[in-house]
């Protein structure tokens, strides 16, 4: 009779590898979901902080900072529809906010960032093309841009609601 050395068969090893692969994919999916929720929470906090800074600016100047590209211009760190500049809301930083935030997805694409439009009397500040807007729509429906439904959310004055 042949002596069998202790060890694993090829089938046992493949089963173990398959189980490890399945468990790692579940963990990876959970981490991605948590990261996405964190980016949404950060964006909402950024937008609220900018809204407060804009209201403080308004209290001091009796107008909101105008868009750099003029009325109708959507300015941002990266923007397809106006000026792209680090000081995308002129006069706000560092007096009313330490620095203007960057969207939490760190995109350099001109369509996936915070953008701002103001004529001085009203403003609209949105995260254009955010990720997973449906979660925001379910939990915070007042942040959903009424013009762009679920491809933008943010804050605005009543006069800028339909921009």
GITAGI-V347116 format. One line per field, one symbol per residue. psi: psi as a letter, one per 20 degrees, with the letter a starting at -180 (. if undefined). Layout:
BEGIN
psi = ???
END
This chain:
BEGIN
psi = ppppqqaqrgggghggggggggghhggggggggggghghgggggggggghggghhggghhikrqpqphjrpipoqrgpqijbpoqhlinpigqjgiqgqpqqqiikqjqijlrpqppqjhhrqpoqoplrqlhhgggghmhiipphhjdkjqqbqrqhijgj.
END
